[in-house]
Amino acid sequence: MTAERPWAYSAFPVEVRARRMLSPHFVRLTLAGSSLVNFADWGTDQRIKVVLPLRGGGIADFGLLDEPTPHPSDWYSRWRSLPEEQRNVLRTYTPAAIRADEGEIDVDFFLHDPAGPASTWAATAVPGDRLVVTGPDARMGWTGYGLHWQPGDARRFLLIADETAFPALLGILRSLAPDVRADVIIECGDAADDLVSAAALSTARIQRVRRDSGDSAAIERAVRAWGAEHGEGARSDAAFYAWIAGESGTTTTIRRYLTADLGIEKEHVSFLGYWKRGGPLVG
């Protein structure tokens, strides 16, 4: 890292420029700010943090907006030291689109039911609302920080996602060569929120699993069914790679099944939690 930018990420003050409902439970917010001209477009599943305004508006003073943006060991520890009611909510997202030359990014918010703090905010956000995002800074050059998609030379894929990971999944699918093999298992409570199948991507064979409020393991069963049919071939294929994203506990369980039960090398499996059932996921 350079002395000028001590960390791979920077904080970008932004405001809501536009909003659009994509489906019953997806709202796209276009976030704009002059500093976004330095936002690095690395694509695929690029992780960012959305720092939501306090209930009365604004960002608490915990160092995040210092220039240059300090290392997380500094600002995050100061954030943790604040009383809970004085902490801005932090949540993980992947941009649906980045237009750094226009100073804009699109972030697609899945509106959970029951709603957490991010869903509650996104459901009522309007143009002019101010917040902060942290993301890769182009002035640092390529660092790769925040990318979980590391397929190397893989040519055969298993991609698993719930709604919160659809923007990242779509970014990954757009990056695939047309001649690779990709099995995609998605979990969706409402078929109208299936933004993945609607994209009609020829590189993927998509299986949609319906989730209801009384069943949190439907996607796990679908992955086990996939493993019963394809697990042996995946284990012996050096060109196989799996990517799992969605609810934190579910992604961890599925990764354990792929590596411990099916025997797939851990280096061939990436996973990312976007949310946590029953509580916040802020790390």
C-alpha positions in Angstrom: 0.0 0.0 0.0 1.2 3.5 -0.7 1.7 6.1 2.0 -1.0 8.2 0.4 -3.6 5.4 0.5 -2.9 3.1 3.4 -5.7 0.6 2.6 -7.2 -1.1 -0.5 -10.6 0.4 0.1 -11.7 4.0 0.4 -14.9 5.6 1.8 -17.1 7.3 -0.8 -19.8 9.7 0.4 -22.8 9.3 -1.9 -26.4 10.2 -2.2 -29.4 8.5 -3.8 -29.8 9.8 -7.3 -32.6 7.5 -8.5 -34.7 4.4 -7.4 -36.5 1.8 -9.4 -38.4 -1.3 -8.4 -37.0 -4.3 -10.4 -39.4 -6.9 -8.9 -41.7 -7.2 -5.9 -38.7 -7.4 -3.5 -35.8 -5.8 -5.3 -35.2 -2.1 -5.4 -32.3 -0.6 -7.4 -30.8 2.5 -5.9 -28.5 4.6 -8.1 -25.9 6.1 -5.8 -23.9 9.1 -7.0 -21.0 11.2 -5.7 -18.0 13.1 -7.2 -15.5 10.8 -5.4 -16.9 7.7 -7.2 -14.7 8.7 -10.2 -12.0 6.8 -8.2 -14.2 3.7 -7.6 -12.5 0.7 -9.2 -14.6 -1.5 -11.4 -13.4 -5.1 -10.8 -16.7 -6.7 -11.6 -18.0 -10.2 -10.7 -18.7 -10.5 -6.9 -16.9 -7.3 -5.8 -17.8 -6.8 -2.1 -18.6 -3.3 -0.8 -19.9 -2.0 2.5 -23.0 0.2 2.6 -22.9 2.5 5.6 -26.5 3.6 6.3 -27.4 6.9 7.8 -28.3 7.1 11.5 -32.0 7.3 12.3 -31.8 11.1 12.4 -29.4 11.2 9.4 -25.7 11.5 9.1 -22.6 9.4 9.7 -21.1 9.1 13.2 -17.6 10.3 13.7 -15.6 7.1 13.9 -12.8 8.0 11.4 -14.3 6.5 8.3 -14.5 9.8 6.5 -10.9 10.8 7.3 -8.8 11.5 4.2 -7.2 9.2 3.3 -9.5 6.5 4.5 -7.8 4.7 7.4 -7.2 1.0 7.8 -10.3 -0.9 9.1 -8.3 -1.8 12.3 -8.7 1.9 13.1 -12.2 3.0 12.0 -13.9 -0.3 12.7 -12.6 -0.5 16.3 -13.8 3.1 16.8 -17.2 2.2 15.3 -17.4 -0.8 17.7 -16.6 1.4 20.7 -19.7 3.6 20.1 -23.0 2.9 21.9 -25.1 0.7 19.7 -27.7 3.4 19.1 -25.0 5.7 17.8 -23.5 3.3 15.3 -24.3 3.5 11.6 -25.6 0.1 10.3 -23.0 -1.6 8.0 -24.1 -4.1 5.4 -22.4 -6.1 2.6 -23.5 -5.7 -1.0 -22.2 -6.2 -4.5 -22.8 -3.4 -7.1 -25.1 -4.3 -9.9 -23.3 -1.7 -12.1 -20.4 0.7 -11.8 -20.2 3.9 -13.9 -17.1 5.6 -12.4 -16.8 8.0 -15.3 -20.3 9.2 -14.4 -19.8 9.1 -10.7 -22.5 6.4 -10.2 -23.0 2.9 -9.0 -26.2 0.8 -8.9 -26.9 -1.3 -5.8 -29.8 -3.7 -5.8 -31.4 -4.2 -2.4 -33.4 -7.3 -1.7 -36.2 -6.3 0.7 -36.3 -9.0 3.4 -39.5 -10.0 5.2 -39.3 -9.4 8.1 -37.3 -6.4 7.2 -33.9 -5.7 8.8 -32.3 -2.2 9.0 -31.0 -2.2 5.4 -34.3 -3.4 4.0 -36.2 -0.9 6.0 -34.0 2.0 4.8 -34.0 0.9 1.2 -37.7 0.5 1.1 -38.2 4.2 1.9 -35.0 5.8 0.5 -35.5 8.7 -1.9 -33.3 10.8 -4.2 -31.2 13.1 -2.0 -30.8 10.7 0.9 -27.1 10.6 1.9 -25.0 7.6 3.0 -21.4 6.2 2.5 -20.1 3.2 0.7 -16.7 1.7 1.0 -15.1 0.0 -2.0 -12.0 -0.5 -4.0 -10.0 2.7 -5.0 -8.6 2.8 -8.5 -5.7 4.9 -7.2 -4.4 1.8 -5.4 -4.2 -0.2 -8.6 -5.2 -3.8 -8.7 -5.3 -5.4 -5.2 -8.1 -8.0 -5.6 -9.4 -7.3 -2.1 -13.1 -8.0 -1.8 -13.3 -10.5 -4.6 -14.3 -14.0 -3.6 -14.6 -15.2 -7.2 -11.1 -16.7 -7.8 -11.7 -19.5 -10.4 -8.2 -19.7 -11.9 -8.4 -22.0 -14.9 -11.6 -23.7 -13.9 -14.0 -24.7 -16.7 -16.7 -26.5 -14.7 -18.7 -24.6 -12.1 -21.3 -25.0 -9.4 -22.8 -21.6 -8.4 -25.2 -21.4 -5.5 -27.0 -18.2 -4.4 -30.1 -16.8 -2.7 -31.6 -13.4 -3.6 -29.1 -11.3 -1.7 -26.3 -12.8 -4.0 -28.1 -12.4 -7.3 -26.2 -9.2 -8.3 -22.9 -11.0 -7.7 -24.1 -14.1 -9.4 -25.1 -12.1 -12.5 -21.7 -10.5 -12.6 -20.0 -13.9 -12.5 -22.3 -15.3 -15.2 -21.5 -12.4 -17.5 -17.8 -13.1 -17.1 -18.0 -16.7 -18.1 -16.8 -17.9 -21.5 -19.7 -19.3 -23.6 -18.2 -22.8 -23.7 -17.8 -23.5 -20.0 -20.2 -25.7 -18.0 -22.1 -24.0 -15.2 -24.7 -25.6 -12.9 -26.6 -22.8 -11.0 -28.8 -23.4 -8.0 -30.7 -20.4 -6.8 -33.1 -20.0 -3.9 -36.0 -17.6 -4.3 -39.1 -17.1 -2.2 -41.0 -15.4 -5.0 -40.5 -16.4 -8.6 -41.1 -12.8 -9.6 -37.8 -11.9 -7.9 -35.8 -14.4 -10.0 -33.5 -11.9 -11.8 -31.1 -14.7 -12.8 -33.3 -16.9 -15.0 -34.8 -13.8 -16.5 -31.4 -12.9 -17.8 -31.5 -16.0 -20.1 -27.8 -16.7 -19.9 -26.8 -19.5 -22.3 -23.7 -20.4 -20.2 -25.8 -21.7 -17.3 -28.2 -24.5 -16.4 -30.4 -22.9 -13.8 -32.4 -24.7 -11.1 -34.6 -22.5 -9.0 -35.5 -23.7 -5.5 -38.6 -22.2 -3.8 -38.1 -21.1 -0.2 -40.9 -20.6 2.2 -40.9 -19.2 5.7 -41.1 -22.6 7.4 -38.3 -24.2 5.4 -34.7 -22.8 5.6 -33.0 -25.9 4.2 -34.5 -26.2 0.7 -31.4 -25.1 -1.1 -29.2 -27.4 1.0 -31.3 -30.4 -0.1 -31.0 -29.3 -3.7 -27.2 -29.1 -3.4 -27.1 -32.6 -1.9 -29.2 -33.9 -4.8 -26.7 -32.3 -7.1 -23.9 -33.9 -5.2 -25.4 -37.4 -5.4 -25.4 -37.1 -9.2 -22.3 -35.0 -9.9 -20.2 -35.1 -6.7 -17.8 -37.8 -7.8 -17.0 -36.1 -11.1 -16.5 -32.8 -9.4 -14.1 -34.2 -6.8 -11.9 -35.7 -9.5 -12.0 -32.7 -11.9 -9.1 -30.3 -11.4 -11.0 -27.8 -13.4 -14.0 -27.7 -11.1 -14.8 -24.7 -8.9 -17.8 -23.9 -6.6 -19.0 -20.5 -5.4 -21.6 -20.1 -2.7 -23.2 -16.9 -1.4 -26.2 -15.9 0.6 -27.2 -16.5 4.2 -24.1 -16.9 6.3 -25.1 -20.2 8.1 -26.4 -21.8 4.9 -23.3 -21.0 2.9 -21.1 -22.4 5.7 -23.2 -25.6 5.8 -23.1 -26.1 2.0 -19.3 -25.5 1.9 -18.8 -28.1 4.6 -20.9 -30.6 2.6 -18.9 -30.0 -0.6 -15.5 -30.2 1.1 -16.1 -32.7 3.9 -18.7 -35.0 2.5 -18.0 -34.8 -1.3 -14.2 -34.4 -0.8 -13.8 -31.4 -3.0 -10.6 -29.5 -2.3 -11.2 -26.4 -0.1 -9.2 -24.3 -2.6 -11.9 -25.1 -5.2 -14.7 -23.7 -3.1 -15.4 -20.0 -2.3 -18.2 -18.7 -0.1 -19.5 -15.4 1.1 -22.2 -14.5 3.6 -24.3 -11.4 2.7 -26.7 -11.7 5.7 -27.3 -13.8 8.8 -30.6 -15.3 9.8 -31.7 -14.0 13.2 -29.2 -11.2 13.6 -26.7 -8.7 11.9 -23.7 -9.7 9.8 -21.3 -6.8 9.9 -17.9 -8.3 9.6 
